[in-house]
């Protein structure tokens, strides 16, 4: 694994269309990342190895997407002290509400920052904000992005 700042893990390849928005945000801000499919239930050993490899490559933030039981973010959180962002994926009969509750309801001591169902763009922005705490260039880019958002709203008048 090359030098990365963010590892995006998805419980299934079917989560990729949603997670493309996280990748787009990281690309726009010039943040190096890697995207992988790993399952908390079906590939637990490979998931733990991905975490170890990512940390060795300089990873500072993990973004985990999963549907239904959505244990991936919690498993990752239990194996690292780096920030973990959970993205509940809309799937199954509850259309992501089960994934949202599974992701947000971590036990004490296992915090997972959770965005809304399929809100992978916000997950990317949150990862950038976390990294910007020690990276002035990213901080400046975030300020410019916020200013551009405000301009777009005001231009609608």
PyMOL commands that place a pseudoatom at each C-alpha (Angstrom):
pseudoatom trace, name=CA, resn=UNK, resi=1, chain=A, elem=C, hetatm=0, pos=[0.000, 0.000, 0.000]
pseudoatom trace, name=CA, resn=UNK, resi=2, chain=A, elem=C, hetatm=0, pos=[1.411, 3.384, -1.025]
pseudoatom trace, name=CA, resn=UNK, resi=3, chain=A, elem=C, hetatm=0, pos=[1.501, 6.479, 1.191]
pseudoatom trace, name=CA, resn=UNK, resi=4, chain=A, elem=C, hetatm=0, pos=[-2.127, 7.296, 2.056]
pseudoatom trace, name=CA, resn=UNK, resi=5, chain=A, elem=C, hetatm=0, pos=[-3.973, 9.551, 4.491]
pseudoatom trace, name=CA, resn=UNK, resi=6, chain=A, elem=C, hetatm=0, pos=[-7.419, 7.932, 4.275]
pseudoatom trace, name=CA, resn=UNK, resi=7, chain=A, elem=C, hetatm=0, pos=[-8.499, 4.321, 3.896]
pseudoatom trace, name=CA, resn=UNK, resi=8, chain=A, elem=C, hetatm=0, pos=[-12.021, 3.814, 2.561]
pseudoatom trace, name=CA, resn=UNK, resi=9, chain=A, elem=C, hetatm=0, pos=[-13.405, 0.398, 3.452]
pseudoatom trace, name=CA, resn=UNK, resi=10, chain=A, elem=C, hetatm=0, pos=[-16.696, -0.934, 2.109]
pseudoatom trace, name=CA, resn=UNK, resi=11, chain=A, elem=C, hetatm=0, pos=[-18.515, -4.024, 3.286]
pseudoatom trace, name=CA, resn=UNK, resi=12, chain=A, elem=C, hetatm=0, pos=[-19.474, -4.894, -0.287]
pseudoatom trace, name=CA, resn=UNK, resi=13, chain=A, elem=C, hetatm=0, pos=[-18.559, -3.874, -3.828]
pseudoatom trace, name=CA, resn=UNK, resi=14, chain=A, elem=C, hetatm=0, pos=[-22.204, -2.799, -4.231]
pseudoatom trace, name=CA, resn=UNK, resi=15, chain=A, elem=C, hetatm=0, pos=[-21.388, 0.138, -1.900]
pseudoatom trace, name=CA, resn=UNK, resi=16, chain=A, elem=C, hetatm=0, pos=[-19.009, 1.654, -4.471]
pseudoatom trace, name=CA, resn=UNK, resi=17, chain=A, elem=C, hetatm=0, pos=[-21.540, 3.918, -6.256]
pseudoatom trace, name=CA, resn=UNK, resi=18, chain=A, elem=C, hetatm=0, pos=[-22.251, 5.664, -2.951]
pseudoatom trace, name=CA, resn=UNK, resi=19, chain=A, elem=C, hetatm=0, pos=[-18.600, 5.845, -1.912]
pseudoatom trace, name=CA, resn=UNK, resi=20, chain=A, elem=C, hetatm=0, pos=[-17.519, 7.452, -5.190]
pseudoatom trace, name=CA, resn=UNK, resi=21, chain=A, elem=C, hetatm=0, pos=[-18.592, 10.756, -3.597]
pseudoatom trace, name=CA, resn=UNK, resi=22, chain=A, elem=C, hetatm=0, pos=[-16.041, 10.294, -0.786]
pseudoatom trace, name=CA, resn=UNK, resi=23, chain=A, elem=C, hetatm=0, pos=[-13.370, 9.613, -3.384]
pseudoatom trace, name=CA, resn=UNK, resi=24, chain=A, elem=C, hetatm=0, pos=[-14.405, 12.709, -5.367]
pseudoatom trace, name=CA, resn=UNK, resi=25, chain=A, elem=C, hetatm=0, pos=[-14.040, 14.927, -2.288]
pseudoatom trace, name=CA, resn=UNK, resi=26, chain=A, elem=C, hetatm=0, pos=[-10.634, 13.484, -1.423]
pseudoatom trace, name=CA, resn=UNK, resi=27, chain=A, elem=C, hetatm=0, pos=[-9.525, 13.904, -5.050]
pseudoatom trace, name=CA, resn=UNK, resi=28, chain=A, elem=C, hetatm=0, pos=[-10.708, 17.533, -5.075]
pseudoatom trace, name=CA, resn=UNK, resi=29, chain=A, elem=C, hetatm=0, pos=[-8.669, 18.317, -1.963]
pseudoatom trace, name=CA, resn=UNK, resi=30, chain=A, elem=C, hetatm=0, pos=[-5.626, 16.323, -3.107]
pseudoatom trace, name=CA, resn=UNK, resi=31, chain=A, elem=C, hetatm=0, pos=[-5.789, 13.824, -0.240]
pseudoatom trace, name=CA, resn=UNK, resi=32, chain=A, elem=C, hetatm=0, pos=[-4.157, 10.465, -1.003]
pseudoatom trace, name=CA, resn=UNK, resi=33, chain=A, elem=C, hetatm=0, pos=[-6.412, 7.487, -0.232]
pseudoatom trace, name=CA, resn=UNK, resi=34, chain=A, elem=C, hetatm=0, pos=[-7.036, 3.845, -0.989]
pseudoatom trace, name=CA, resn=UNK, resi=35, chain=A, elem=C, hetatm=0, pos=[-10.395, 2.114, -1.390]
pseudoatom trace, name=CA, resn=UNK, resi=36, chain=A, elem=C, hetatm=0, pos=[-10.919, -1.549, -0.524]
pseudoatom trace, name=CA, resn=UNK, resi=37, chain=A, elem=C, hetatm=0, pos=[-13.772, -4.020, 0.004]
pseudoatom trace, name=CA, resn=UNK, resi=38, chain=A, elem=C, hetatm=0, pos=[-13.532, -5.750, 3.381]
pseudoatom trace, name=CA, resn=UNK, resi=39, chain=A, elem=C, hetatm=0, pos=[-16.293, -7.305, 5.439]
pseudoatom trace, name=CA, resn=UNK, resi=40, chain=A, elem=C, hetatm=0, pos=[-16.487, -7.319, 9.225]
pseudoatom trace, name=CA, resn=UNK, resi=41, chain=A, elem=C, hetatm=0, pos=[-18.256, -10.680, 9.026]
pseudoatom trace, name=CA, resn=UNK, resi=42, chain=A, elem=C, hetatm=0, pos=[-16.889, -12.453, 5.946]
pseudoatom trace, name=CA, resn=UNK, resi=43, chain=A, elem=C, hetatm=0, pos=[-13.255, -11.279, 5.902]
pseudoatom trace, name=CA, resn=UNK, resi=44, chain=A, elem=C, hetatm=0, pos=[-12.339, -10.342, 9.479]
pseudoatom trace, name=CA, resn=UNK, resi=45, chain=A, elem=C, hetatm=0, pos=[-8.662, -11.292, 9.192]
pseudoatom trace, name=CA, resn=UNK, resi=46, chain=A, elem=C, hetatm=0, pos=[-8.251, -9.423, 5.905]
pseudoatom trace, name=CA, resn=UNK, resi=47, chain=A, elem=C, hetatm=0, pos=[-9.986, -6.406, 7.461]
pseudoatom trace, name=CA, resn=UNK, resi=48, chain=A, elem=C, hetatm=0, pos=[-7.530, -6.315, 10.361]
pseudoatom trace, name=CA, resn=UNK, resi=49, chain=A, elem=C, hetatm=0, pos=[-4.616, -6.692, 7.945]
pseudoatom trace, name=CA, resn=UNK, resi=50, chain=A, elem=C, hetatm=0, pos=[-5.920, -3.801, 5.826]
pseudoatom trace, name=CA, resn=UNK, resi=51, chain=A, elem=C, hetatm=0, pos=[-5.996, -1.601, 8.939]
pseudoatom trace, name=CA, resn=UNK, resi=52, chain=A, elem=C, hetatm=0, pos=[-2.413, -2.547, 9.856]
pseudoatom trace, name=CA, resn=UNK, resi=53, chain=A, elem=C, hetatm=0, pos=[-1.169, -2.007, 6.294]
pseudoatom trace, name=CA, resn=UNK, resi=54, chain=A, elem=C, hetatm=0, pos=[-2.937, 1.361, 6.061]
pseudoatom trace, name=CA, resn=UNK, resi=55, chain=A, elem=C, hetatm=0, pos=[-1.449, 2.589, 9.324]
pseudoatom trace, name=CA, resn=UNK, resi=56, chain=A, elem=C, hetatm=0, pos=[2.003, 1.509, 8.158]
pseudoatom trace, name=CA, resn=UNK, resi=57, chain=A, elem=C, hetatm=0, pos=[1.384, 3.553, 4.976]
pseudoatom trace, name=CA, resn=UNK, resi=58, chain=A, elem=C, hetatm=0, pos=[0.580, 6.687, 7.015]
pseudoatom trace, name=CA, resn=UNK, resi=59, chain=A, elem=C, hetatm=0, pos=[-3.226, 6.478, 7.185]
pseudoatom trace, name=CA, resn=UNK, resi=60, chain=A, elem=C, hetatm=0, pos=[-4.725, 9.045, 9.559]
pseudoatom trace, name=CA, resn=UNK, resi=61, chain=A, elem=C, hetatm=0, pos=[-8.483, 8.510, 9.027]
pseudoatom trace, name=CA, resn=UNK, resi=62, chain=A, elem=C, hetatm=0, pos=[-10.670, 5.518, 8.183]
pseudoatom trace, name=CA, resn=UNK, resi=63, chain=A, elem=C, hetatm=0, pos=[-14.002, 5.832, 6.351]
pseudoatom trace, name=CA, resn=UNK, resi=64, chain=A, elem=C, hetatm=0, pos=[-16.164, 2.711, 6.597]
pseudoatom trace, name=CA, resn=UNK, resi=65, chain=A, elem=C, hetatm=0, pos=[-19.335, 2.057, 4.631]
pseudoatom trace, name=CA, resn=UNK, resi=66, chain=A, elem=C, hetatm=0, pos=[-21.708, -0.815, 5.285]
pseudoatom trace, name=CA, resn=UNK, resi=67, chain=A, elem=C, hetatm=0, pos=[-25.373, -1.631, 5.125]
pseudoatom trace, name=CA, resn=UNK, resi=68, chain=A, elem=C, hetatm=0, pos=[-27.793, -3.538, 7.337]
pseudoatom trace, name=CA, resn=UNK, resi=69, chain=A, elem=C, hetatm=0, pos=[-25.921, -4.719, 10.494]
pseudoatom trace, name=CA, resn=UNK, resi=70, chain=A, elem=C, hetatm=0, pos=[-23.065, -2.328, 9.567]
pseudoatom trace, name=CA, resn=UNK, resi=71, chain=A, elem=C, hetatm=0, pos=[-20.441, -3.626, 11.977]
pseudoatom trace, name=CA, resn=UNK, resi=72, chain=A, elem=C, hetatm=0, pos=[-17.473, -2.619, 9.814]
pseudoatom trace, name=CA, resn=UNK, resi=73, chain=A, elem=C, hetatm=0, pos=[-16.890, 0.806, 11.385]
pseudoatom trace, name=CA, resn=UNK, resi=74, chain=A, elem=C, hetatm=0, pos=[-17.033, -0.655, 14.891]
pseudoatom trace, name=CA, resn=UNK, resi=75, chain=A, elem=C, hetatm=0, pos=[-14.587, -3.420, 14.057]
pseudoatom trace, name=CA, resn=UNK, resi=76, chain=A, elem=C, hetatm=0, pos=[-12.177, -0.905, 12.527]
pseudoatom trace, name=CA, resn=UNK, resi=77, chain=A, elem=C, hetatm=0, pos=[-12.548, 1.364, 15.567]
pseudoatom trace, name=CA, resn=UNK, resi=78, chain=A, elem=C, hetatm=0, pos=[-11.676, -1.551, 17.850]
pseudoatom trace, name=CA, resn=UNK, resi=79, chain=A, elem=C, hetatm=0, pos=[-8.421, -2.128, 15.973]
pseudoatom trace, name=CA, resn=UNK, resi=80, chain=A, elem=C, hetatm=0, pos=[-7.096, 1.461, 15.692]
pseudoatom trace, name=CA, resn=UNK, resi=81, chain=A, elem=C, hetatm=0, pos=[-6.864, 4.684, 17.671]
pseudoatom trace, name=CA, resn=UNK, resi=82, chain=A, elem=C, hetatm=0, pos=[-7.225, 6.740, 14.480]
pseudoatom trace, name=CA, resn=UNK, resi=83, chain=A, elem=C, hetatm=0, pos=[-10.569, 8.475, 13.749]
pseudoatom trace, name=CA, resn=UNK, resi=84, chain=A, elem=C, hetatm=0, pos=[-13.213, 6.311, 12.113]
pseudoatom trace, name=CA, resn=UNK, resi=85, chain=A, elem=C, hetatm=0, pos=[-16.102, 7.725, 10.103]
pseudoatom trace, name=CA, resn=UNK, resi=86, chain=A, elem=C, hetatm=0, pos=[-19.085, 5.485, 9.454]
pseudoatom trace, name=CA, resn=UNK, resi=87, chain=A, elem=C, hetatm=0, pos=[-21.265, 5.761, 6.359]
pseudoatom trace, name=CA, resn=UNK, resi=88, chain=A, elem=C, hetatm=0, pos=[-24.510, 3.805, 6.713]
pseudoatom trace, name=CA, resn=UNK, resi=89, chain=A, elem=C, hetatm=0, pos=[-25.580, 2.442, 3.333]
pseudoatom trace, name=CA, resn=UNK, resi=90, chain=A, elem=C, hetatm=0, pos=[-29.239, 2.316, 2.289]
pseudoatom trace, name=CA, resn=UNK, resi=91, chain=A, elem=C, hetatm=0, pos=[-30.035, -1.355, 1.746]
pseudoatom trace, name=CA, resn=UNK, resi=92, chain=A, elem=C, hetatm=0, pos=[-32.291, -4.142, 2.901]
pseudoatom trace, name=CA, resn=UNK, resi=93, chain=A, elem=C, hetatm=0, pos=[-35.881, -3.891, 4.083]
pseudoatom trace, name=CA, resn=UNK, resi=94, chain=A, elem=C, hetatm=0, pos=[-35.157, -0.921, 6.382]
pseudoatom trace, name=CA, resn=UNK, resi=95, chain=A, elem=C, hetatm=0, pos=[-33.436, 1.070, 3.605]
pseudoatom trace, name=CA, resn=UNK, resi=96, chain=A, elem=C, hetatm=0, pos=[-30.423, 1.964, 5.755]
pseudoatom trace, name=CA, resn=UNK, resi=97, chain=A, elem=C, hetatm=0, pos=[-32.105, 2.823, 9.047]
pseudoatom trace, name=CA, resn=UNK, resi=98, chain=A, elem=C, hetatm=0, pos=[-30.682, -0.374, 10.572]
pseudoatom trace, name=CA, resn=UNK, resi=99, chain=A, elem=C, hetatm=0, pos=[-27.208, 0.550, 9.291]
pseudoatom trace, name=CA, resn=UNK, resi=100, chain=A, elem=C, hetatm=0, pos=[-27.535, 4.058, 10.719]
pseudoatom trace, name=CA, resn=UNK, resi=101, chain=A, elem=C, hetatm=0, pos=[-28.448, 2.768, 14.176]
pseudoatom trace, name=CA, resn=UNK, resi=102, chain=A, elem=C, hetatm=0, pos=[-25.734, 0.077, 14.069]
pseudoatom trace, name=CA, resn=UNK, resi=103, chain=A, elem=C, hetatm=0, pos=[-23.097, 2.621, 13.118]
pseudoatom trace, name=CA, resn=UNK, resi=104, chain=A, elem=C, hetatm=0, pos=[-24.058, 5.340, 15.547]
pseudoatom trace, name=CA, resn=UNK, resi=105, chain=A, elem=C, hetatm=0, pos=[-24.695, 3.067, 18.562]
pseudoatom trace, name=CA, resn=UNK, resi=106, chain=A, elem=C, hetatm=0, pos=[-21.151, 2.025, 19.415]
pseudoatom trace, name=CA, resn=UNK, resi=107, chain=A, elem=C, hetatm=0, pos=[-20.377, 0.926, 22.961]
pseudoatom trace, name=CA, resn=UNK, resi=108, chain=A, elem=C, hetatm=0, pos=[-18.622, 3.362, 25.313]
pseudoatom trace, name=CA, resn=UNK, resi=109, chain=A, elem=C, hetatm=0, pos=[-14.965, 3.731, 24.385]
pseudoatom trace, name=CA, resn=UNK, resi=110, chain=A, elem=C, hetatm=0, pos=[-15.508, 2.917, 20.693]
pseudoatom trace, name=CA, resn=UNK, resi=111, chain=A, elem=C, hetatm=0, pos=[-16.476, 6.247, 19.089]
pseudoatom trace, name=CA, resn=UNK, resi=112, chain=A, elem=C, hetatm=0, pos=[-17.393, 6.272, 15.413]
pseudoatom trace, name=CA, resn=UNK, resi=113, chain=A, elem=C, hetatm=0, pos=[-18.212, 9.605, 13.778]
pseudoatom trace, name=CA, resn=UNK, resi=114, chain=A, elem=C, hetatm=0, pos=[-21.337, 8.867, 11.787]
pseudoatom trace, name=CA, resn=UNK, resi=115, chain=A, elem=C, hetatm=0, pos=[-22.795, 10.723, 8.822]
pseudoatom trace, name=CA, resn=UNK, resi=116, chain=A, elem=C, hetatm=0, pos=[-26.286, 10.269, 7.405]
pseudoatom trace, name=CA, resn=UNK, resi=117, chain=A, elem=C, hetatm=0, pos=[-27.461, 7.373, 5.279]
pseudoatom trace, name=CA, resn=UNK, resi=118, chain=A, elem=C, hetatm=0, pos=[-25.505, 7.401, 1.990]
pseudoatom trace, name=CA, resn=UNK, resi=119, chain=A, elem=C, hetatm=0, pos=[-23.933, 10.757, 2.999]
pseudoatom trace, name=CA, resn=UNK, resi=120, chain=A, elem=C, hetatm=0, pos=[-20.517, 9.825, 1.684]
pseudoatom trace, name=CA, resn=UNK, resi=121, chain=A, elem=C, hetatm=0, pos=[-19.735, 13.347, 0.475]
pseudoatom trace, name=CA, resn=UNK, resi=122, chain=A, elem=C, hetatm=0, pos=[-19.964, 14.539, 4.077]
pseudoatom trace, name=CA, resn=UNK, resi=123, chain=A, elem=C, hetatm=0, pos=[-17.741, 11.635, 5.143]
pseudoatom trace, name=CA, resn=UNK, resi=124, chain=A, elem=C, hetatm=0, pos=[-15.099, 12.849, 2.708]
pseudoatom trace, name=CA, resn=UNK, resi=125, chain=A, elem=C, hetatm=0, pos=[-15.394, 16.418, 3.959]
pseudoatom trace, name=CA, resn=UNK, resi=126, chain=A, elem=C, hetatm=0, pos=[-15.211, 15.279, 7.582]
pseudoatom trace, name=CA, resn=UNK, resi=127, chain=A, elem=C, hetatm=0, pos=[-12.040, 13.312, 6.797]
pseudoatom trace, name=CA, resn=UNK, resi=128, chain=A, elem=C, hetatm=0, pos=[-10.534, 16.433, 5.199]
pseudoatom trace, name=CA, resn=UNK, resi=129, chain=A, elem=C, hetatm=0, pos=[-11.505, 18.513, 8.246]
pseudoatom trace, name=CA, resn=UNK, resi=130, chain=A, elem=C, hetatm=0, pos=[-9.798, 15.992, 10.527]
pseudoatom trace, name=CA, resn=UNK, resi=131, chain=A, elem=C, hetatm=0, pos=[-6.645, 16.074, 8.432]
pseudoatom trace, name=CA, resn=UNK, resi=132, chain=A, elem=C, hetatm=0, pos=[-6.774, 19.887, 8.238]
pseudoatom trace, name=CA, resn=UNK, resi=133, chain=A, elem=C, hetatm=0, pos=[-6.166, 20.091, 11.975]
pseudoatom trace, name=CA, resn=UNK, resi=134, chain=A, elem=C, hetatm=0, pos=[-2.465, 19.568, 11.253]
pseudoatom trace, name=CA, resn=UNK, resi=135, chain=A, elem=C, hetatm=0, pos=[-2.332, 20.642, 7.596]
pseudoatom trace, name=CA, resn=UNK, resi=136, chain=A, elem=C, hetatm=0, pos=[-2.627, 24.392, 6.927]
pseudoatom trace, name=CA, resn=UNK, resi=137, chain=A, elem=C, hetatm=0, pos=[-2.931, 23.863, 3.161]
pseudoatom trace, name=CA, resn=UNK, resi=138, chain=A, elem=C, hetatm=0, pos=[-6.008, 21.656, 3.633]
pseudoatom trace, name=CA, resn=UNK, resi=139, chain=A, elem=C, hetatm=0, pos=[-7.408, 24.191, 6.083]
pseudoatom trace, name=CA, resn=UNK, resi=140, chain=A, elem=C, hetatm=0, pos=[-7.056, 26.941, 3.474]
pseudoatom trace, name=CA, resn=UNK, resi=141, chain=A, elem=C, hetatm=0, pos=[-8.710, 24.742, 0.840]
pseudoatom trace, name=CA, resn=UNK, resi=142, chain=A, elem=C, hetatm=0, pos=[-11.627, 24.074, 3.182]
pseudoatom trace, name=CA, resn=UNK, resi=143, chain=A, elem=C, hetatm=0, pos=[-12.074, 27.807, 3.796]
pseudoatom trace, name=CA, resn=UNK, resi=144, chain=A, elem=C, hetatm=0, pos=[-12.094, 28.427, 0.047]
pseudoatom trace, name=CA, resn=UNK, resi=145, chain=A, elem=C, hetatm=0, pos=[-14.620, 25.620, -0.456]
pseudoatom trace, name=CA, resn=UNK, resi=146, chain=A, elem=C, hetatm=0, pos=[-16.932, 27.100, 2.186]
pseudoatom trace, name=CA, resn=UNK, resi=147, chain=A, elem=C, hetatm=0, pos=[-16.637, 30.536, 0.583]
pseudoatom trace, name=CA, resn=UNK, resi=148, chain=A, elem=C, hetatm=0, pos=[-17.522, 29.043, -2.813]
pseudoatom trace, name=CA, resn=UNK, resi=149, chain=A, elem=C, hetatm=0, pos=[-20.596, 27.370, -1.307]
pseudoatom trace, name=CA, resn=UNK, resi=150, chain=A, elem=C, hetatm=0, pos=[-21.732, 30.684, 0.178]
pseudoatom trace, name=CA, resn=UNK, resi=151, chain=A, elem=C, hetatm=0, pos=[-21.166, 32.474, -3.140]
pseudoatom trace, name=CA, resn=UNK, resi=152, chain=A, elem=C, hetatm=0, pos=[-23.252, 29.868, -4.986]
pseudoatom trace, name=CA, resn=UNK, resi=153, chain=A, elem=C, hetatm=0, pos=[-26.157, 30.356, -2.591]
pseudoatom trace, name=CA, resn=UNK, resi=154, chain=A, elem=C, hetatm=0, pos=[-25.981, 34.159, -2.727]
pseudoatom trace, name=CA, resn=UNK, resi=155, chain=A, elem=C, hetatm=0, pos=[-25.707, 34.120, -6.520]
pseudoatom trace, name=CA, resn=UNK, resi=156, chain=A, elem=C, hetatm=0, pos=[-29.154, 32.522, -6.690]
pseudoatom trace, name=CA, resn=UNK, resi=157, chain=A, elem=C, hetatm=0, pos=[-30.776, 35.840, -5.674]
for i in range(1, 157): cmd.bond("trace and resi %d" % i, "trace and resi %d" % (i + 1))
show_as sticks, trace
zoom trace
